[in-house]
Amino acid sequence: MFGTYFLVLVAAGAGTVDSLTHGDVGRGASVTAPGLMVAAIILFMGAVSGAHLNPLVSVAFALRGDFPWRRVPGYVLAQLLGAILASLTLIAVFGPHGGNGETVPGPAFTDSQALVVEALLTMGLVSTILGSASGAQNIGSFSAIAVGAYIILAGLWASPVSGASMNPARTVGPDLVRGDFTHTWVYLLGPLSGMLLAVGSAYLLRGPGGGPTGTKAAQGTPNSEQPIQRHPNPDNRL
């Protein structure tokens, strides 16, 4: 919830602030900020929860055998709650501006075109996440750079088409707050299709998941294997 809150705060907040300042943020910064935020979140809390931030990532890891299905509903609920709280925060601070972070097809594109683009973008995103979590890659914390860079690159070329959401929580949270679900189906069906394609591709490329590296990346390690050593303070100083 904490991670998705900050992701949506940045992703949706960029459009809100851009609207209020009449373009001071710009499209380049608007798509770069979420990617940098995701990289930061992976680095600072990936070991706690796996830093999924996206319901489809939780499902993808579960399909790969790296994440227990019993934890998926709680993760999805937390992600949606984080997105909703971020949207409410933006409205409370700035009021209703810039569509309050909605993701909708661009004016020159149809829902069908946006759906296909979201499917392709999500296939690449989930492939990057699953691949960088694989023990075969052995890149560790550098996965944050890979995932963050992919989000930026996807937004740079495709955000005018669909907003480059790739994340149902990112879209559904603001839609729930706004009460407008006109295009929500695009951002559910498209990313879901892309996620399934990515999981299928991962199976073809690397076989089934369930290895120790992928499992650790997916689930995090909130409880350290080594107990924290607390040393007494002989001087009684804070």
N, C-alpha and C positions, 0 to 999 in steps of 0.2 A: 504494500500500500504506500509506504514511504517513497519508494523509488518511482512508482507510477505517478504519484502525486507530482513529484518534481519534473518528470518527463512531460506530463500534460501541461503543467504550469508554464514551462518554457515553450512547448510546441504551440499551445493555444494562445499563450500570452504574447508571442511574437506578432500574431495577426492583430490582436487587440491593441497593442501599443503602436503598431504600424498604422492602424486606422486613426488612432488619436493624434498621432504626430504627422499625419498626412504623408506617410512614406519614408520616414526617417530610418526605419529598420531595414526595409528592402527585402527582396526575395532571397538573395544570397545568404544574408544573415539569418533569415527566418528558417531556412533549411539546415544551416550549419549549427545553430544553437542546439537543436534537439540531439544531433549526432554527438556533439561534445558533451552534452548532459548525460547521455546514455553511457559514454565511455567513462565519465567520472563516477556514475552510479555503479557500474560494474566493478570499478577499482575499489570503491569504498565499502560496498556491501555485498559484493558477489559471494564472498566466503560465508555470509550469513544465510542467504536464501537462494543463491544462484542468480539473483537479479534478473528475473524473467521479464517483468514490466509489461508483459504482453500475454494474453490468454493463449494465443496460438503457440507460443514458445513452450508454455507449460504442457499443452497437449502434445506437441511434437516430441518433447523429451519423454513423455509418458509412452507414446507410440514406439519410441526407440528403446524402451525398457530401461531408461536412465532415471526415471522419476516415478514414484508410486502413484497410481491412479487415485488412491484415497485422498491425496493431498491436492489434486487438481481443483475440485470445487472451491476449497478455501482460498487457493491462489487466485482463481478467477474472480471470486467475490472481492478479495482484497484489491485486485487491480482495478475493478470497476469502481469500488469505493474511492480509491485514490484519484481516479480520473474525475469523478463527480465532485470531490472536495476541491480539486484544483480549479474546476470550472466555476464553482461557487465562490472561491476566493477571488478569481478575476472579476466576477460580476460585483462582488462586495467592494472591491478596491476601485475598479474603473467604470462600473456600470455596463449597460448593454452596448458594446461597441465592437465593430469588426466581426460580427457574426458569432462573437463569444467562443471563438476557437473551432467553429464547425469545419468539417472537411466535406466538401461537395465537389462534383465535377466542374471543371472550368467552363466558362460560358461558350467556348468554341467546341466543346466535346460532349458526347452523349454519355448516358449512364453505362451503356454497354462498353464503350471505349474505356471509361474509367475502371470498370470491373476487370477488364482484361489487363490493364496496366497494373492495378492493385494485385492481381494474381501473380503477374510476373515479378513485380517488385518484392512481394512477400516470399515467393519462391527463392529469390536471391538472398533475402535477409535471413530466412530460416536456414538455408544452406550454409550461410556464413557462420551463423551461431552454432549449428550442429558440427560443422567442420572444425571450427576453432576450439570447440570443446572436446574434440576427439583426441585420444592419446596419440594417434598417428601423426598429428601436427606438432604436438609438444611445444606449444607457444605460450602456455600459461597466461599470465596477466596481459600479454600482448593481444589477447582476444578482444580486449576493450577497444584497442585501436582499430582492429579489423571491423568490428561491429559498428563502431561510431563512424568510421570512414564510409562504410557501405550506406548508412542512413543519409549521410551528407550527399554522397554521389547520386543516390536514388532521387533525393529531393531536387538536386540541381537540374536534372533533366526531365523529371516527371511531375514535379509539383504543379505545374500549370494544367496538367491533364486531370489529376485526381486529388491533389493535395498530398500525395505520397504518405498516406496514413500507415498502411501495413500493420495496423494494430486496432482490433475491434474496440478495445477499451478506450483508446485515444479518440475514436469517433463516437462511440455510444455514450460516454460520459457527458460531453457537451450536448449531445442530442437529447439526453434525458433531462438535462437542466433547462434546455430551450423548449422541450416538448415538441420538437419537429423531427419526424422520422422519415421524411420524404425520400432521402437517398441512403438511409441507413443500410438497406439490404445490399447495396453495392459494396459497402465496406465490411459486410459480414461474409457474403458469398465469395467475393474476389479473394480476400486474404485467406479464407479457409481453403479454397481450391489451391492456392499457391503453397500453403503449408503442407498439404497432402502430397503435392508434387515434390516438394523438398524432401519430405520423409522417404518417399519412394526412391528418389535419386540417391539419398544417403545409403539406403539399403543396397542399391546396385553398386555404389562406389566402394563402400566399406563393410557391407554385410550388416548383420544385426548389431544393435548397440549393447548396452549393459556392461561395458568395460569399466574398470575402476576410475579412470580419468574422466570419462563422460559422466558417470554417476556423481562423482564429486563436484564437477562443474555444474551439473543440473540441480543438485540438492543443497550445495553449500555445506559448510562444516561449522555450524554455530557453536558447537561445544568443542573447545580445543582438546586435542588428544593429550596435551600435557597440562597438568594443573598449574594455575597461576601461583607463583611464589610470592607471598606477601611477607616482606621483611619488617620486623619490629622497628619502631622509631624510638631509640633510647632517649632522644632529646625532647620527646613529646611536642615536637613542632609540627604545625600543619603543613 
